[in-house]
Amino acid sequence: MRRVRVSSHQSPVQKLGDSQMKLTPKFRLATASALPPPTPSADFDNCSWETPLIPGLPDDAALNCLLRLPVEAHDVCRLVCRRWHHLLADKARFFTQRKAMGFRSPWLFTLAFHRCTGKIQWKVLDLDCLTWHTIPTMPCRDRACPRGFGCIAIPSDGTLLVCGGLVSDMDCPLHLVLKYDVYKNRWTVMTRMLSARSFFGGGVIDGRVYVAGGYSTDQFELNSAEVLDPVKGVWQSVASMGTNMASSDSAVIKGRLYVTEGCAWPFFSSPRGQVYDPKIDRWEAMPVGMREGWTGLSVVIDERLFVISEYERMKVKVYDAEMDSWDSVNGPPMPQRIMKPLSVSCLDSKIVVVGRGLQVAIGHIKKQSGSGTTSSYLIRWQDVDVPRAFSDLTPSSSQILHA
């Protein structure tokens, strides 16, 4: 099986926006640094201009062309004229216009930290152009433990939530909830969770955000769960899990939230797992075969659970719900340069893996036709090079949004 290598090694890291927001130590927005409200997209149409966007083209056709420009070209293109500068210099205006025109491109958002300084930062990969970008600095404590956060994407809203977390120098979980809006290119502070927690499971079901379990103070495992209505910005309690557990991974399959404790070496005990059905507000035990074979980070493709097994030479396997068993996915192994720790996300039928140094590999999943094989799926890996400047960065979580 031939690997495809696409290089973005020489591409510079571009900025989607400048950092202008800070928080006080109590996690409240500082009034002196509040961002001005974004210019409504309608302002672009209402402004009176003496020259057309592109001579010889109606403005609506010209706008359709300009909104397809890759972000890395904006710095140069906005020098063409005042109208181009007006559109391209403000990323909030640009992405809002793209949304109004129905344009959608995938972006990989990776929460990373420097392995020496521990500094937290977000790196963003344009999955169409394979170029890297930055976003405004996330307003949180400098000494927060990046792995303690729960990062959840809400694709329908184009938003990313960062919940909970842990202060690195103290055993102190956080209630923190931050929201990044890709169309506004800014962070806001939302209503905090009912319970402070870190290392918990979560997912989005019907536009509502569910979080469950995790660690509280003194590494006490929680059994509580809660749900956020992003429109109202209100958290509400849901049924307790029935067992106290932290979570190494979670997934949403067919409208149900699956939360696993995960496997850890040495394997002294069988991992625990719970399944939540929001329609009846009830938890039940995860099937035995599912929880014992869930040995790594997961993605859901075509309502099937795929796992990159950390204890089986990083092979990819898929869960068979009818047999309560796991099947290996055929194909070459994941590229050796992708080293732990990993973060995993999915885009359509692709598994996007980010490893140490923000090395990226994209696994293309294809369902095999016919029978007689041990697996009904095949994977082909595509390598994506990254700038050398990322060599000291370690991924904590990755999510995909469209804009």
Salt bridges, closest charged atoms under 4 A:
ASP59 OD2 - ARG83 NH1 2.90
GLU72 OE1 - HIS133 NE2 3.86
ASP75 OD1 - ARG78 NH2 3.78
ASP90 OD2 - ARG93 NH1 3.64
ASP169 OD2 - ARG143 NE 3.29
GLU221 OE1 - ARG272 NH2 3.23
GLU226 OE2 - ARG197 NH2 2.79
ASP229 OD2 - ARG208 NH1 3.91
GLU261 OE2 - ARG272 NH2 2.63
GLU284 OE2 - ARG256 NH2 2.73
GLU312 OE1 - LYS315 NZ 3.38
GLU312 OE2 - LYS317 NZ 2.63
ASP383 OD2 - ARG5 NH2 3.16
ASP385 OD1 - ARG5 NH1 2.74
ASP385 OD1 - ARG337 NH2 3.80
ASP392 OD2 - HIS114 NE2 3.78
ASP392 OD1 - ARG115 NE 3.10
